[in-house]
Amino acid sequence: MKKPKACTNGPRHKWKFVKDIAVKKMSGCANGFSTLSITAKGVYSCECGAKKCGNPHGGIQ
Ligand SMILES: [Zn+2]
């Protein structure tokens, strides 16, 4: 993981919700089977250009 950059617009990032995204994840290969699970994640961005993932706001569009 990269160290988050300090905000250029203030002492802290002001996270604004952008959108929800679907994150696909393969998990479990213990028995030769893998399960595809899809989770929703929220994308947030700051005015300085920084982005982060957080809790989703609603459903996946
Ligand atoms: Zn910022």
N, CA, C, O and the ligand as a Tripos MOL2 file, in Angstrom:
@<TRIPOS>MOLECULE
protein
  245   243    62     0     0
PROTEIN
NO_CHARGES

@<TRIPOS>ATOM
      1 N           0.8500   -1.2050    0.0000 N.3       1 MET1
      2 CA          0.0000    0.0000    0.0000 C.3       1 MET1
      3 C           0.8790    1.2480    0.0000 C.2       1 MET1
      4 O           1.9030    1.3200    0.6800 O.2       1 MET1
      5 N           0.4400    2.2240   -0.7890 N.am      2 LYS2
      6 CA          1.1710    3.4890   -0.8290 C.3       2 LYS2
      7 C           0.7430    4.3630    0.3400 C.2       2 LYS2
      8 O          -0.3960    4.3060    0.8040 O.2       2 LYS2
      9 N           1.6560    5.1460    0.7870 N.am      3 LYS3
     10 CA          1.3270    6.0960    1.8400 C.3       3 LYS3
     11 C           0.4510    7.1920    1.2460 C.2       3 LYS3
     12 O           0.7890    7.7530    0.2030 O.2       3 LYS3
     13 N          -0.6530    7.5000    1.8830 N.am      4 PRO4
     14 CA         -1.5260    8.5360    1.3230 C.3       4 PRO4
     15 C          -0.8610    9.9010    1.3440 C.2       4 PRO4
     16 O          -0.1990   10.2800    2.3100 O.2       4 PRO4
     17 N          -1.0530   10.6240    0.2580 N.am      5 LYS5
     18 CA         -0.4590   11.9560    0.1730 C.3       5 LYS5
     19 C          -1.2500   12.9270    1.0370 C.2       5 LYS5
     20 O          -2.4600   12.7840    1.2100 O.2       5 LYS5
     21 N          -0.5660   13.8920    1.5640 N.am      6 ALA6
     22 CA         -1.2680   14.9220    2.3380 C.3       6 ALA6
     23 C          -2.0720   15.7860    1.3910 C.2       6 ALA6
     24 O          -1.6980   15.9750    0.2330 O.2       6 ALA6
     25 N          -3.1670   16.3030    1.8840 N.am      7 CYS7
     26 CA         -4.0400   17.1040    1.0480 C.3       7 CYS7
     27 C          -3.4020   18.4530    0.7460 C.2       7 CYS7
     28 O          -2.7970   19.0770    1.6180 O.2       7 CYS7
     29 N          -3.5460   18.8930   -0.5040 N.am      8 THR8
     30 CA         -2.9870   20.1950   -0.8670 C.3       8 THR8
     31 C          -4.0090   21.2990   -0.6630 C.2       8 THR8
     32 O          -3.6850   22.4800   -0.7840 O.2       8 THR8
     33 N          -5.2350   20.9200   -0.3550 N.am      9 ASN9
     34 CA         -6.2920   21.9130   -0.1940 C.3       9 ASN9
     35 C          -6.6080   22.2090    1.2620 C.2       9 ASN9
     36 O          -7.4480   23.0620    1.5500 O.2       9 ASN9
     37 N          -5.9670   21.5370    2.1620 N.am     10 GLY10
     38 CA         -6.2540   21.7690    3.5680 C.3      10 GLY10
     39 C          -5.5200   20.7700    4.4240 C.2      10 GLY10
     40 O          -4.7550   19.9480    3.9180 O.2      10 GLY10
     41 N          -5.7460   20.8360    5.6950 N.am     11 PRO11
     42 CA         -5.0580   19.9200    6.6100 C.3      11 PRO11
     43 C          -5.4830   18.4690    6.4030 C.2      11 PRO11
     44 O          -4.7070   17.5450    6.6500 O.2      11 PRO11
     45 N          -6.7130   18.2780    5.9510 N.am     12 ARG12
     46 CA         -7.1940   16.9120    5.7330 C.3      12 ARG12
     47 C          -7.9390   16.8500    4.4170 C.2      12 ARG12
     48 O          -8.4410   17.8500    3.9030 O.2      12 ARG12
     49 N          -7.9920   15.6210    3.8830 N.am     13 HIS13
     50 CA         -8.7740   15.4180    2.6580 C.3      13 HIS13
     51 C         -10.2580   15.5900    2.9650 C.2      13 HIS13
     52 O         -10.7500   15.1780    4.0150 O.2      13 HIS13
     53 N         -10.9430   16.2020    2.0290 N.am     14 LYS14
     54 CA        -12.3970   16.2910    2.1340 C.3      14 LYS14
     55 C         -12.9610   15.2790    1.1690 C.2      14 LYS14
     56 O         -13.0470   15.5450   -0.0300 O.2      14 LYS14
     57 N         -13.3460   14.1250    1.6700 N.am     15 TRP15
     58 CA        -13.7850   13.0470    0.8010 C.3      15 TRP15
     59 C         -15.2090   13.2790    0.3320 C.2      15 TRP15
     60 O         -16.1320   13.4770    1.1220 O.2      15 TRP15
     61 N         -15.3480   13.2450   -0.9810 N.am     16 LYS16
     62 CA        -16.6750   13.3960   -1.5760 C.3      16 LYS16
     63 C         -17.0340   12.0980   -2.2790 C.2      16 LYS16
     64 O         -16.2320   11.5370   -3.0260 O.2      16 LYS16
     65 N         -18.2260   11.6390   -2.0340 N.am     17 PHE17
     66 CA        -18.6400   10.3830   -2.6450 C.3      17 PHE17
     67 C         -18.7400   10.5390   -4.1590 C.2      17 PHE17
     68 O         -19.3380   11.4970   -4.6500 O.2      17 PHE17
     69 N         -18.1570    9.6030   -4.8930 N.am     18 VAL18
     70 CA        -18.2040    9.6550   -6.3520 C.3      18 VAL18
     71 C         -19.1880    8.6270   -6.8830 C.2      18 VAL18
     72 O         -20.1740    8.9750   -7.5330 O.2      18 VAL18
     73 N         -18.9170    7.3720   -6.6050 N.am     19 LYS19
     74 CA        -19.7970    6.3230   -7.1100 C.3      19 LYS19
     75 C         -19.5220    5.0120   -6.4020 C.2      19 LYS19
     76 O         -18.5090    4.8410   -5.7240 O.2      19 LYS19
     77 N         -20.4440    4.1060   -6.5780 N.am     20 ASP20
     78 CA        -20.2260    2.7500   -6.0960 C.3      20 ASP20
     79 C         -19.6930    1.8980   -7.2330 C.2      20 ASP20
     80 O         -20.1090    2.0380   -8.3830 O.2      20 ASP20
     81 N         -18.7770    1.0250   -6.9000 N.am     21 ILE21
     82 CA        -18.2600    0.1150   -7.9060 C.3      21 ILE21
     83 C         -18.3830   -1.3150   -7.3990 C.2      21 ILE21
     84 O         -18.4480   -1.5650   -6.1960 O.2      21 ILE21
     85 N         -18.4140   -2.2310   -8.3340 N.am     22 ALA22
     86 CA        -18.4490   -3.6440   -7.9790 C.3      22 ALA22
     87 C         -17.0350   -4.1910   -8.0220 C.2      22 ALA22
     88 O         -16.3230   -4.0500   -9.0160 O.2      22 ALA22
     89 N         -16.6480   -4.8130   -6.9260 N.am     23 VAL23
     90 CA        -15.3130   -5.4000   -6.8540 C.3      23 VAL23
     91 C         -15.4510   -6.9090   -6.8720 C.2      23 VAL23
     92 O         -16.0900   -7.5060   -6.0060 O.2      23 VAL23
     93 N         -14.8360   -7.5150   -7.8810 N.am     24 LYS24
     94 CA        -14.9000   -8.9770   -7.9890 C.3      24 LYS24
     95 C         -13.6900   -9.5890   -7.3070 C.2      24 LYS24
     96 O         -12.5640   -9.1090   -7.4300 O.2      24 LYS24
     97 N         -13.9570  -10.6410   -6.6000 N.am     25 LYS25
     98 CA        -12.8890  -11.2600   -5.8340 C.3      25 LYS25
     99 C         -13.0090  -12.7710   -5.9790 C.2      25 LYS25
    100 O         -14.0850  -13.3460   -5.8130 O.2      25 LYS25
    101 N         -11.8980  -13.3880   -6.2860 N.am     26 MET26
    102 CA        -11.8750  -14.8440   -6.2940 C.3      26 MET26
    103 C         -11.3760  -15.2950   -4.9280 C.2      26 MET26
    104 O         -10.3750  -14.8010   -4.4090 O.2      26 MET26
    105 N         -12.0930  -16.2270   -4.3770 N.am     27 SER27
    106 CA        -11.6540  -16.6660   -3.0580 C.3      27 SER27
    107 C         -11.8010  -18.1720   -2.9220 C.2      27 SER27
    108 O         -12.6850  -18.7910   -3.5130 O.2      27 SER27
    109 N         -10.9420  -18.7180   -2.1560 N.am     28 GLY28
    110 CA        -11.0080  -20.1310   -1.8220 C.3      28 GLY28
    111 C         -10.6200  -21.0350   -2.9670 C.2      28 GLY28
    112 O         -11.3550  -21.1440   -3.9490 O.2      28 GLY28
    113 N          -9.4870  -21.6810   -2.8580 N.am     29 CYS29
    114 CA         -9.1210  -22.6650   -3.8600 C.3      29 CYS29
    115 C          -8.6830  -23.9390   -3.1570 C.2      29 CYS29
    116 O          -7.8850  -24.7130   -3.6840 O.2      29 CYS29
    117 N          -9.2080  -24.1410   -1.9770 N.am     30 ALA30
    118 CA         -8.7850  -25.2560   -1.1430 C.3      30 ALA30
    119 C          -9.0870  -26.5950   -1.8040 C.2      30 ALA30
    120 O          -8.2480  -27.4970   -1.7950 O.2      30 ALA30
    121 N         -10.2710  -26.7280   -2.3720 N.am     31 ASN31
    122 CA        -10.6710  -28.0100   -2.9520 C.3      31 ASN31
    123 C         -10.6450  -27.9860   -4.4830 C.2      31 ASN31
    124 O         -11.2420  -28.8330   -5.1470 O.2      31 ASN31
    125 N          -9.9580  -27.0230   -5.0020 N.am     32 GLY32
    126 CA         -9.9350  -26.9080   -6.4510 C.3      32 GLY32
    127 C         -11.0890  -26.0840   -6.9750 C.2      32 GLY32
    128 O         -11.2100  -25.8790   -8.1830 O.2      32 GLY32
    129 N         -11.9270  -25.6150   -6.0910 N.am     33 PHE33
    130 CA        -13.0360  -24.7590   -6.5000 C.3      33 PHE33
    131 C         -12.7420  -23.3290   -6.0690 C.2      33 PHE33
    132 O         -12.1930  -23.0790   -4.9960 O.2      33 PHE33
    133 N         -13.1120  -22.4240   -6.9130 N.am     34 SER34
    134 CA        -12.9700  -21.0300   -6.5090 C.3      34 SER34
    135 C         -14.3270  -20.3570   -6.5690 C.2      34 SER34
    136 O         -15.1530  -20.6540   -7.4330 O.2      34 SER34
    137 N         -14.5320  -19.4800   -5.6670 N.am     35 THR35
    138 CA        -15.8040  -18.7770   -5.6010 C.3      35 THR35
    139 C         -15.5990  -17.3250   -5.9960 C.2      35 THR35
    140 O         -14.6830  -16.6540   -5.5200 O.2      35 THR35
    141 N         -16.4560  -16.8670   -6.8580 N.am     36 LEU36
    142 CA        -16.3900  -15.4650   -7.2460 C.3      36 LEU36
    143 C         -17.4010  -14.6910   -6.4110 C.2      36 LEU36
    144 O         -18.6070  -14.9270   -6.4810 O.2      36 LEU36
    145 N         -16.8900  -13.7870   -5.6430 N.am     37 SER37
    146 CA        -17.8020  -12.9640   -4.8450 C.3      37 SER37
    147 C         -17.6930  -11.5170   -5.3010 C.2      37 SER37
    148 O         -16.6070  -11.0150   -5.5930 O.2      37 SER37
    149 N         -18.8190  -10.8790   -5.3530 N.am     38 ILE38
    150 CA        -18.8470   -9.4790   -5.7820 C.3      38 ILE38
    151 C         -19.2930   -8.6170   -4.6140 C.2      38 ILE38
    152 O         -20.3470   -8.8380   -4.0180 O.2      38 ILE38
    153 N         -18.4770   -7.6470   -4.3090 N.am     39 THR39
    154 CA        -18.8280   -6.7290   -3.2300 C.3      39 THR39
    155 C         -18.8840   -5.3100   -3.7680 C.2      39 THR39
    156 O         -18.1760   -4.9520   -4.7100 O.2      39 THR39
    157 N         -19.7180   -4.5350   -3.1640 N.am     40 ALA40
    158 CA        -19.8320   -3.1340   -3.5610 C.3      40 ALA40
    159 C         -18.8700   -2.2930   -2.7410 C.2      40 ALA40
    160 O         -18.7100   -2.4900   -1.5360 O.2      40 ALA40
    161 N         -18.2440   -1.3670   -3.4140 N.am     41 LYS41
    162 CA        -17.3470   -0.4420   -2.7270 C.3      41 LYS41
    163 C         -17.6710    0.9690   -3.1810 C.2      41 LYS41
    164 O         -18.0580    1.1950   -4.3270 O.2      41 LYS41
    165 N         -17.5120    1.8870   -2.2920 N.am     42 GLY42
    166 CA        -17.7340    3.2830   -2.6510 C.3      42 GLY42
    167 C         -16.4210    3.9470   -3.0070 C.2      42 GLY42
    168 O         -15.3990    3.7170   -2.3610 O.2      42 GLY42
    169 N         -16.4580    4.7700   -4.0360 N.am     43 VAL43
    170 CA        -15.2670    5.5180   -4.4190 C.3      43 VAL43
    171 C         -15.4420    6.9650   -3.9660 C.2      43 VAL43
    172 O         -16.4710    7.5940   -4.2100 O.2      43 VAL43
    173 N         -14.4240    7.4630   -3.3100 N.am     44 TYR44
    174 CA        -14.4610    8.8410   -2.8340 C.3      44 TYR44
    175 C         -13.2740    9.5940   -3.4040 C.2      44 TYR44
    176 O         -12.2050    9.0170   -3.6030 O.2      44 TYR44
    177 N         -13.4550   10.8700   -3.6640 N.am     45 SER45
    178 CA        -12.3480   11.6690   -4.1570 C.3      45 SER45
    179 C         -12.3160   13.0150   -3.4520 C.2      45 SER45
    180 O         -13.3270   13.5210   -2.9660 O.2      45 SER45
    181 N         -11.1190   13.5680   -3.4170 N.am     46 CYS46
    182 CA        -10.9330   14.8800   -2.8090 C.3      46 CYS46
    183 C         -10.6510   15.8780   -3.9190 C.2      46 CYS46
    184 O         -10.2810   15.4900   -5.0270 O.2      46 CYS46
    185 N         -10.8210   17.1440   -3.6320 N.am     47 GLU47
    186 CA        -10.5900   18.1860   -4.6380 C.3      47 GLU47
    187 C          -9.1410   18.2250   -5.0880 C.2      47 GLU47
    188 O          -8.8460   18.7020   -6.1840 O.2      47 GLU47
    189 N          -8.2440   17.7360   -4.2680 N.am     48 CYS48
    190 CA         -6.8290   17.7580   -4.6260 C.3      48 CYS48
    191 C          -6.4920   16.6360   -5.5980 C.2      48 CYS48
    192 O          -5.3840   16.5900   -6.1330 O.2      48 CYS48
    193 N          -7.4360   15.7340   -5.8310 N.am     49 GLY49
    194 CA         -7.1950   14.6700   -6.7990 C.3      49 GLY49
    195 C          -6.9940   13.3120   -6.1630 C.2      49 GLY49
    196 O          -6.9200   12.3040   -6.8650 O.2      49 GLY49
    197 N          -6.9060   13.2700   -4.8510 N.am     50 ALA50
    198 CA         -6.7260   11.9980   -4.1660 C.3      50 ALA50
    199 C          -8.0120   11.1820   -4.2250 C.2      50 ALA50
    200 O          -9.1140   11.7270   -4.2850 O.2      50 ALA50
    201 N          -7.8440    9.8890   -4.2070 N.am     51 LYS51
    202 CA         -9.0000    8.9970   -4.2590 C.3      51 LYS51
    203 C          -8.8570    7.9130   -3.2170 C.2      51 LYS51
    204 O          -7.7510    7.5370   -2.8300 O.2      51 LYS51
    205 N          -9.9920    7.4190   -2.7720 N.am     52 LYS52
    206 CA         -9.9350    6.2930   -1.8480 C.3      52 LYS52
    207 C         -11.2070    5.4640   -1.9880 C.2      52 LYS52
    208 O         -12.2210    5.9060   -2.5280 O.2      52 LYS52
    209 N         -11.1030    4.2570   -1.4830 N.am     53 CYS53
    210 CA        -12.2630    3.3800   -1.4700 C.3      53 CYS53
    211 C         -12.8180    3.3660   -0.0590 C.2      53 CYS53
    212 O         -12.0720    3.4120    0.9190 O.2      53 CYS53
    213 N         -14.1310    3.3030    0.0340 N.am     54 GLY54
    214 CA        -14.7580    3.2800    1.3420 C.3      54 GLY54
    215 C         -16.0460    2.4880    1.2790 C.2      54 GLY54
    216 O         -16.2480    1.6400    0.4110 O.2      54 GLY54
    217 N         -16.8840    2.7870    2.2060 N.am     55 ASN55
    218 CA        -18.1580    2.0950    2.2600 C.3      55 ASN55
    219 C         -19.0580    2.5370    1.1020 C.2      55 ASN55
    220 O         -19.0780    3.7150    0.7450 O.2      55 ASN55
    221 N         -19.7860    1.6110    0.5280 N.am     56 PRO56
    222 CA        -20.7010    1.9730   -0.5590 C.3      56 PRO56
    223 C         -21.8840    2.7820   -0.0490 C.2      56 PRO56
    224 O         -22.3030    2.6430    1.1000 O.2      56 PRO56
    225 N         -22.4020    3.6120   -0.9040 N.am     57 HIS57
    226 CA        -23.5290    4.4670   -0.5290 C.3      57 HIS57
    227 C         -24.8520    3.7960   -0.7820 C.2      57 HIS57
    228 O         -25.8160    3.9850   -0.0390 O.2      57 HIS57
    229 N         -24.8920    3.0060   -1.8410 N.am     58 GLY58
    230 CA        -26.1480    2.3930   -2.2000 C.3      58 GLY58
    231 C         -25.8770    1.1420   -2.9970 C.2      58 GLY58
    232 O         -24.8700    0.4690   -2.7740 O.2      58 GLY58
    233 N         -26.7300    0.8300   -3.8910 N.am     59 GLY59
    234 CA        -26.5310   -0.3540   -4.7030 C.3      59 GLY59
    235 C         -25.5680   -0.1010   -5.8260 C.2      59 GLY59
    236 O         -25.1610    1.0310   -6.0850 O.2      59 GLY59
    237 N         -25.2150   -1.1650   -6.4810 N.am     60 ILE60
    238 CA        -24.3490   -1.0580   -7.6500 C.3      60 ILE60
    239 C         -25.2100   -0.7210   -8.8560 C.2      60 ILE60
    240 O         -26.2530   -1.3330   -9.0880 O.2      60 ILE60
    241 N         -24.7610    0.2500   -9.6060 N.am     61 GLN61
    242 CA        -25.5510    0.6670  -10.7630 C.3      61 GLN61
    243 C         -25.1280   -0.0900  -12.0030 C.2      61 GLN61
    244 O         -25.6840    0.1280  -13.0790 O.2      61 GLN61
    245 ZN         -7.2650   16.1780   -0.5590 Zn       62 ZN62
@<TRIPOS>BOND
     1     1     2 1
     2     2     3 1
     3     3     4 2
     4     3     5 am
     5     5     6 1
     6     6     7 1
     7     7     8 2
     8     7     9 am
     9     9    10 1
    10    10    11 1
    11    11    12 2
    12    11    13 am
    13    13    14 1
    14    14    15 1
    15    15    16 2
    16    15    17 am
    17    17    18 1
    18    18    19 1
    19    19    20 2
    20    19    21 am
    21    21    22 1
    22    22    23 1
    23    23    24 2
    24    23    25 am
    25    25    26 1
    26    26    27 1
    27    27    28 2
    28    27    29 am
    29    29    30 1
    30    30    31 1
    31    31    32 2
    32    31    33 am
    33    33    34 1
    34    34    35 1
    35    35    36 2
    36    35    37 am
    37    37    38 1
    38    38    39 1
    39    39    40 2
    40    39    41 am
    41    41    42 1
    42    42    43 1
    43    43    44 2
    44    43    45 am
    45    45    46 1
    46    46    47 1
    47    47    48 2
    48    47    49 am
    49    49    50 1
    50    50    51 1
    51    51    52 2
    52    51    53 am
    53    53    54 1
    54    54    55 1
    55    55    56 2
    56    55    57 am
    57    57    58 1
    58    58    59 1
    59    59    60 2
    60    59    61 am
    61    61    62 1
    62    62    63 1
    63    63    64 2
    64    63    65 am
    65    65    66 1
    66    66    67 1
    67    67    68 2
    68    67    69 am
    69    69    70 1
    70    70    71 1
    71    71    72 2
    72    71    73 am
    73    73    74 1
    74    74    75 1
    75    75    76 2
    76    75    77 am
    77    77    78 1
    78    78    79 1
    79    79    80 2
    80    79    81 am
    81    81    82 1
    82    82    83 1
    83    83    84 2
    84    83    85 am
    85    85    86 1
    86    86    87 1
    87    87    88 2
    88    87    89 am
    89    89    90 1
    90    90    91 1
    91    91    92 2
    92    91    93 am
    93    93    94 1
    94    94    95 1
    95    95    96 2
    96    95    97 am
    97    97    98 1
    98    98    99 1
    99    99   100 2
   100    99   101 am
   101   101   102 1
   102   102   103 1
   103   103   104 2
   104   103   105 am
   105   105   106 1
   106   106   107 1
   107   107   108 2
   108   107   109 am
   109   109   110 1
   110   110   111 1
   111   111   112 2
   112   111   113 am
   113   113   114 1
   114   114   115 1
   115   115   116 2
   116   115   117 am
   117   117   118 1
   118   118   119 1
   119   119   120 2
   120   119   121 am
   121   121   122 1
   122   122   123 1
   123   123   124 2
   124   123   125 am
   125   125   126 1
   126   126   127 1
   127   127   128 2
   128   127   129 am
   129   129   130 1
   130   130   131 1
   131   131   132 2
   132   131   133 am
   133   133   134 1
   134   134   135 1
   135   135   136 2
   136   135   137 am
   137   137   138 1
   138   138   139 1
   139   139   140 2
   140   139   141 am
   141   141   142 1
   142   142   143 1
   143   143   144 2
   144   143   145 am
   145   145   146 1
   146   146   147 1
   147   147   148 2
   148   147   149 am
   149   149   150 1
   150   150   151 1
   151   151   152 2
   152   151   153 am
   153   153   154 1
   154   154   155 1
   155   155   156 2
   156   155   157 am
   157   157   158 1
   158   158   159 1
   159   159   160 2
   160   159   161 am
   161   161   162 1
   162   162   163 1
   163   163   164 2
   164   163   165 am
   165   165   166 1
   166   166   167 1
   167   167   168 2
   168   167   169 am
   169   169   170 1
   170   170   171 1
   171   171   172 2
   172   171   173 am
   173   173   174 1
   174   174   175 1
   175   175   176 2
   176   175   177 am
   177   177   178 1
   178   178   179 1
   179   179   180 2
   180   179   181 am
   181   181   182 1
   182   182   183 1
   183   183   184 2
   184   183   185 am
   185   185   186 1
   186   186   187 1
   187   187   188 2
   188   187   189 am
   189   189   190 1
   190   190   191 1
   191   191   192 2
   192   191   193 am
   193   193   194 1
   194   194   195 1
   195   195   196 2
   196   195   197 am
   197   197   198 1
   198   198   199 1
   199   199   200 2
   200   199   201 am
   201   201   202 1
   202   202   203 1
   203   203   204 2
   204   203   205 am
   205   205   206 1
   206   206   207 1
   207   207   208 2
   208   207   209 am
   209   209   210 1
   210   210   211 1
   211   211   212 2
   212   211   213 am
   213   213   214 1
   214   214   215 1
   215   215   216 2
   216   215   217 am
   217   217   218 1
   218   218   219 1
   219   219   220 2
   220   219   221 am
   221   221   222 1
   222   222   223 1
   223   223   224 2
   224   223   225 am
   225   225   226 1
   226   226   227 1
   227   227   228 2
   228   227   229 am
   229   229   230 1
   230   230   231 1
   231   231   232 2
   232   231   233 am
   233   233   234 1
   234   234   235 1
   235   235   236 2
   236   235   237 am
   237   237   238 1
   238   238   239 1
   239   239   240 2
   240   239   241 am
   241   241   242 1
   242   242   243 1
   243   243   244 2
@<TRIPOS>SUBSTRUCTURE
     1 MET1         2 RESIDUE 1 A MET
     2 LYS2         6 RESIDUE 1 A LYS
     3 LYS3        10 RESIDUE 1 A LYS
     4 PRO4        14 RESIDUE 1 A PRO
     5 LYS5        18 RESIDUE 1 A LYS
     6 ALA6        22 RESIDUE 1 A ALA
     7 CYS7        26 RESIDUE 1 A CYS
     8 THR8        30 RESIDUE 1 A THR
     9 ASN9        34 RESIDUE 1 A ASN
    10 GLY10       38 RESIDUE 1 A GLY
    11 PRO11       42 RESIDUE 1 A PRO
    12 ARG12       46 RESIDUE 1 A ARG
    13 HIS13       50 RESIDUE 1 A HIS
    14 LYS14       54 RESIDUE 1 A LYS
    15 TRP15       58 RESIDUE 1 A TRP
    16 LYS16       62 RESIDUE 1 A LYS
    17 PHE17       66 RESIDUE 1 A PHE
    18 VAL18       70 RESIDUE 1 A VAL
    19 LYS19       74 RESIDUE 1 A LYS
    20 ASP20       78 RESIDUE 1 A ASP
    21 ILE21       82 RESIDUE 1 A ILE
    22 ALA22       86 RESIDUE 1 A ALA
    23 VAL23       90 RESIDUE 1 A VAL
    24 LYS24       94 RESIDUE 1 A LYS
    25 LYS25       98 RESIDUE 1 A LYS
    26 MET26      102 RESIDUE 1 A MET
    27 SER27      106 RESIDUE 1 A SER
    28 GLY28      110 RESIDUE 1 A GLY
    29 CYS29      114 RESIDUE 1 A CYS
    30 ALA30      118 RESIDUE 1 A ALA
    31 ASN31      122 RESIDUE 1 A ASN
    32 GLY32      126 RESIDUE 1 A GLY
    33 PHE33      130 RESIDUE 1 A PHE
    34 SER34      134 RESIDUE 1 A SER
    35 THR35      138 RESIDUE 1 A THR
    36 LEU36      142 RESIDUE 1 A LEU
    37 SER37      146 RESIDUE 1 A SER
    38 ILE38      150 RESIDUE 1 A ILE
    39 THR39      154 RESIDUE 1 A THR
    40 ALA40      158 RESIDUE 1 A ALA
    41 LYS41      162 RESIDUE 1 A LYS
    42 GLY42      166 RESIDUE 1 A GLY
    43 VAL43      170 RESIDUE 1 A VAL
    44 TYR44      174 RESIDUE 1 A TYR
    45 SER45      178 RESIDUE 1 A SER
    46 CYS46      182 RESIDUE 1 A CYS
    47 GLU47      186 RESIDUE 1 A GLU
    48 CYS48      190 RESIDUE 1 A CYS
    49 GLY49      194 RESIDUE 1 A GLY
    50 ALA50      198 RESIDUE 1 A ALA
    51 LYS51      202 RESIDUE 1 A LYS
    52 LYS52      206 RESIDUE 1 A LYS
    53 CYS53      210 RESIDUE 1 A CYS
    54 GLY54      214 RESIDUE 1 A GLY
    55 ASN55      218 RESIDUE 1 A ASN
    56 PRO56      222 RESIDUE 1 A PRO
    57 HIS57      226 RESIDUE 1 A HIS
    58 GLY58      230 RESIDUE 1 A GLY
    59 GLY59      234 RESIDUE 1 A GLY
    60 ILE60      238 RESIDUE 1 A ILE
    61 GLN61      242 RESIDUE 1 A GLN
    62 ZN62       245 GROUP 0 **** ****
